[in-house]
Amino acid sequence: MGHSAAVWDYRAAHELTTDWNGNPLVVLRNPQGASARISLHGGQVMSWKNQHGEELLFTSSKAIFKPPKAMRGGIPICFPQFGNCGLLEQHGFARNKVWTIDEIPPPLPPNDSNGKSFVDLILKPSSEELKFWPHSFEYRLRASLGSNGQLSLISRIRNVNGKPFTFSFAYHTYMSVSDISEVRVEGLETLDYLDNLFQRERYTEQGDALTFESEVDRVYLSCPNPVAVIDHGKKRTFVIRKDGLPDVVVWNPWDKKSKAIVDLGDEEYKHMLCVDGAVVENPITLKPGEEWMGRLEILVVASSFCSDHLDLQKVRF
C-alpha cells in the first residue's frame, strides 16, 4: 500500500486476506508502518505491531487456529459472559463465531475515524445461540489503528427486540512482555479486587504497584483510568484507557497452571500478561432498543528501567 493521503480513507484503510487456515482476516496499517490483524473468526485481534515491526501481543506457540476453538493470544472478546457459568461455554460465544464486515455502520464521532485505519465488524445471533441464550442482539465492533500506533476497540451491543437481557464482558488482552518478573502494573493502587484464587474473596490492593512472583487472577473493581503495564526488560509501557468498562482483570497462570493448559507452552507464562478492560462485578442490562458501548484504547510508549513513577495523566493518546 502506498502512503498517499487518499490511501488512508475508509475504503482503502483495511485489506481483506486470509490466515494459513483460510479464515478471513482484516489487516490495518498506518503510514508509519504499524499494523494490526483482526480475524473474522471471533472478531479477534490476532496481531498488533509497532512501526518497527515488533509484535506487541502474545500468542501461544501451541495456539489452535481452527474454529470453533478460540485462539490463545491476541485479544479475544468475552461476550455475553466473562468466566464460566450456566449453559454457555466459558467466556461466551462471541470469540468462537464468524463475524462479517459491517458495510454501513451507524456513525461514530469524527475522532473515532479521522486519521485512523479501521474496520467495522458485526455479529448477530444464529439459531444455535438463540437456543442457549434466547436474546436478539446486534454487536458492532470497530477496530482502529491511529497514526501514533494506538490500537482502539469500540464495542456497541444493542438489544434489538424482545425482553431485557444481561451480560458481562471483557477484552481479554494478552500482552507480550520480556519476562513477567520484570513487569509492574500501575494504576490499581488502593482499589478493591476479587481474588479468583481465594473463592472471589474481596481484598484491597496495598501496594503502589502490582508485581508478579506467583499466579495472579484478580478482578479490580471500579478502576479509574488509565492503567500502565511497565515492562522494564523491553523498556516500554502499555498505557490502557477505557470507557464503559469499569473493571480490570489481571491474569497470569504461572508455572503449575501453564502445564495444565493444553494450548499454552509450559514456560510461556513468563512472556505474557493479561490485563483486560471488563464488566464483571455489575453486569449490564439492556432493555429493548437500548445500546451499550465499551471502548478500549492501548498505546505503547518508551519507558526507562530507571524512571520513577510514570505520570499517566501526561500520556497523550
C-alpha positions in Angstrom: 0.0 0.0 0.0 1.2 3.5 -0.8 1.5 6.4 1.6 -0.6 8.9 -0.3 -3.3 10.6 1.8 -6.0 9.1 -0.4 -5.0 5.6 0.6 -6.0 6.2 4.2 -9.7 6.8 3.7 -12.3 4.4 4.9 -12.5 2.3 1.8 -8.8 1.6 1.5 -7.9 1.7 5.2 -8.0 -2.0 5.5 -7.3 -5.0 3.3 -9.1 -8.4 3.5 -7.0 -11.5 3.3 -6.9 -15.0 4.9 -4.7 -16.7 7.5 -3.0 -20.1 6.8 -6.2 -22.0 7.7 -8.2 -19.9 5.2 -10.0 -17.9 7.9 -10.9 -14.3 6.7 -8.5 -11.7 8.1 -8.5 -7.9 8.0 -5.2 -6.1 8.0 -5.0 -2.5 9.3 -1.9 -0.4 8.6 -0.9 3.2 9.3 1.5 5.3 7.2 4.3 5.0 9.9 4.4 1.2 9.5 2.4 -0.1 12.4 -0.2 -2.8 11.7 -3.0 -4.9 13.3 -4.6 -8.1 12.1 -8.2 -8.9 13.0 -9.7 -12.3 12.3 -13.4 -12.5 11.3 -13.3 -15.7 13.4 -14.2 -14.2 16.8 -13.7 -10.6 15.8 -10.3 -11.2 17.5 -7.2 -9.0 17.2 -4.5 -11.6 16.4 -1.6 -9.3 16.0 -0.6 -5.7 16.7 2.9 -4.5 15.7 4.6 -1.1 16.1 6.3 0.8 13.4 9.4 -1.3 13.8 7.5 -4.5 13.2 7.8 -5.6 16.8 4.8 -7.8 18.0 3.1 -6.2 21.0 0.6 -9.0 21.7 1.3 -12.5 22.9 0.2 -15.6 21.0 1.0 -19.1 22.3 3.2 -21.3 20.2 0.5 -24.0 20.9 -2.4 -21.9 19.9 -5.2 -23.6 17.9 -6.3 -21.5 15.0 -9.2 -23.6 13.8 -12.9 -22.8 14.6 -14.7 -23.4 16.8 -11.7 -23.0 19.2 -10.7 -19.5 20.2 -7.1 -18.7 19.7 -4.9 -18.5 22.8 -3.5 -15.0 22.4 -4.2 -11.6 20.9 -7.4 -10.0 22.2 -10.4 -12.5 22.3 -13.8 -10.9 23.0 -15.7 -12.3 26.0 -19.4 -11.9 25.5 -22.1 -12.5 26.7 -20.2 -13.7 29.8 -16.8 -13.4 31.3 -16.0 -16.6 33.1 -17.8 -19.9 33.3 -21.4 -20.2 34.4 -24.7 -21.6 33.2 -25.2 -23.3 29.8 -22.8 -21.1 27.8 -19.2 -22.0 27.1 -16.5 -20.3 29.1 -16.2 -16.6 28.2 -19.3 -16.8 26.0 -19.7 -17.5 22.3 -18.6 -14.2 20.5 -15.0 -15.3 20.4 -15.9 -18.5 18.6 -18.3 -17.2 15.9 -17.7 -15.9 12.4 -18.3 -12.1 12.2 -19.0 -10.2 9.0 -17.7 -6.8 7.8 -20.3 -4.1 8.5 -20.5 -2.1 5.3 -22.9 0.6 6.6 -22.2 1.1 10.3 -24.1 3.7 12.3 -21.9 6.9 12.6 -19.4 7.3 15.4 -17.9 10.7 16.5 -15.3 12.0 13.9 -12.4 11.4 16.3 -13.2 7.7 16.1 -12.3 7.6 12.4 -10.4 10.7 11.3 -6.7 9.8 10.6 -7.2 6.2 11.5 -7.2 2.9 9.7 -10.2 1.0 10.8 -12.7 -1.7 10.1 -16.3 -2.3 11.3 -17.5 -5.8 12.1 -20.9 -7.1 13.1 -22.2 -10.2 14.9 -25.8 -11.3 15.1 -27.1 -14.4 16.9 -27.7 -17.6 15.0 -30.4 -20.1 15.7 -27.8 -22.1 17.6 -27.0 -19.3 20.0 -30.7 -18.5 20.5 -31.3 -22.0 21.9 -28.9 -21.4 24.8 -29.1 -17.6 25.1 -32.5 -16.5 23.7 -31.9 -12.8 23.1 -31.8 -10.9 19.8 -28.8 -8.5 19.7 -26.6 -6.7 17.2 -22.9 -6.5 18.3 -20.9 -3.9 16.3 -17.1 -3.8 16.7 -14.8 -1.1 15.4 -11.1 -1.9 15.4 -8.8 1.0 14.5 -5.1 1.9 14.3 -4.1 5.5 14.9 -1.2 7.4 13.3 0.7 7.0 16.7 0.2 3.3 16.6 -2.6 3.3 19.1 -5.0 0.3 19.0 -8.6 1.1 19.7 -11.6 -1.3 20.1 -15.1 0.0 20.3 -18.0 -2.4 21.0 -21.6 -1.4 20.7 -24.2 -4.0 21.8 -27.9 -3.3 21.1 -31.0 -5.2 22.3 -32.9 -5.4 19.0 -36.2 -6.6 20.4 -37.9 -8.9 22.9 -37.2 -8.9 26.6 -34.3 -7.3 28.6 -31.0 -9.2 28.7 -28.0 -9.1 31.0 -24.3 -9.7 30.1 -20.8 -9.4 31.4 -17.9 -8.6 29.1 -14.1 -8.4 28.7 -11.4 -7.6 26.1 -9.1 -10.5 27.1 -5.9 -8.7 26.2 -2.7 -10.9 26.0 0.3 -8.5 26.2 3.8 -9.6 25.1 6.3 -9.0 27.9 10.1 -9.6 28.2 9.8 -11.6 31.5 6.8 -11.5 33.9 9.3 -10.9 36.8 10.3 -7.7 35.1 6.8 -6.2 34.8 4.8 -3.9 37.1 1.3 -2.6 36.8 0.4 0.9 38.0 -3.0 2.5 38.4 -4.5 -0.2 40.6 -3.3 1.0 43.9 -5.9 1.3 46.8 -8.6 -0.5 44.6 -10.7 -3.3 45.9 -10.4 -6.6 44.0 -12.0 -10.0 43.8 -9.3 -12.8 44.1 -10.3 -15.8 42.0 -7.6 -17.9 43.7 -9.5 -17.4 47.0 -13.1 -18.1 46.1 -13.6 -14.5 44.9 -12.9 -13.0 48.3 -12.7 -9.2 48.3 -9.4 -7.5 49.2 -7.9 -4.1 48.9 -4.7 -3.5 46.9 -2.0 -2.4 49.4 1.0 -1.9 47.1 1.8 1.1 45.0 2.2 -1.3 42.0 1.4 -4.9 41.2 4.4 -7.2 40.6 4.5 -10.9 39.9 6.0 -13.8 41.8 3.3 -16.4 41.5 -0.1 -17.0 39.8 -2.4 -13.9 39.8 -6.1 -14.0 38.8 -7.9 -10.9 40.1 -10.8 -8.6 39.1 -10.0 -5.0 40.2 -13.3 -3.1 40.7 -14.3 0.4 39.5 -10.8 1.1 38.2 -10.2 4.7 37.2 -8.2 5.4 34.0 -5.6 4.9 33.0 -3.6 1.7 33.8 0.1 1.2 32.9 1.9 -2.1 32.3 5.6 -1.3 32.6 8.0 -3.8 31.1 11.4 -3.0 32.4 13.1 -5.6 30.2 11.8 -4.2 26.9 11.8 -0.6 28.3 8.3 0.0 27.1 4.9 0.7 28.7 1.4 -0.3 27.7 -0.9 2.5 28.7 -4.6 1.4 28.8 -7.5 3.8 28.7 -11.1 2.6 28.7 -14.7 3.8 28.8 -17.8 1.8 29.8 -15.5 -0.9 31.2 -15.3 -0.2 35.0 -13.3 -3.3 36.0 -9.8 -4.6 35.2 -8.9 -8.3 35.1 -5.3 -9.2 35.7 -4.2 -12.8 35.0 -1.0 -14.8 34.7 -1.3 -18.6 35.2 2.3 -19.1 36.3 4.1 -22.4 36.0 1.9 -25.1 37.5 -1.3 -24.0 35.8 0.5 -23.4 32.5 1.4 -27.1 32.4 -2.3 -27.9 32.6 -3.4 -25.6 29.7 -3.2 -27.6 26.5 -2.8 -24.7 24.1 -0.1 -22.9 26.2 3.6 -23.8 26.4 4.9 -24.8 29.8 7.3 -21.8 30.0 5.2 -19.3 28.0 3.6 -17.7 31.1 6.9 -15.8 31.5 6.3 -13.8 28.3 2.6 -12.9 28.7 0.3 -10.9 30.9 -3.5 -10.4 30.5 -4.8 -7.0 31.6 -8.4 -6.7 30.5 -10.9 -3.9 30.3 -14.0 -5.6 31.6 -17.5 -5.5 33.1 -17.6 -8.2 35.8 -18.9 -7.1 39.2 -22.1 -5.3 37.9 -23.3 -6.8 34.6 -25.0 -4.7 32.0 -28.8 -5.0 31.5 -30.2 -3.7 28.2 -33.9 -3.1 27.7 -35.3 -3.5 24.2 -33.9 -0.8 21.9 -31.1 0.2 24.3 -27.4 0.1 23.4 -24.2 -0.2 25.5 -20.8 0.9 24.3 -17.4 -0.2 25.7 -14.2 1.4 24.5 -10.6 0.2 25.0 -7.5 2.2 23.8 -3.9 0.9 24.2 -0.9 2.9 23.4 2.7 1.8 23.8 5.3 4.4 24.9 9.0 4.1 25.6 10.0 3.8 29.3 13.3 3.6 31.1 14.3 1.0 33.7 15.5 3.8 35.9 12.4 6.0 35.5 10.4 6.8 38.6 6.6 6.7 38.7 5.2 7.2 35.2 2.8 10.2 35.1 -0.1 8.5 33.3 -2.0 11.7 33.1 0.6 13.2 30.8 0.5 10.4 28.2 -1.3 11.7 25.1 -3.4 9.4 23.0 
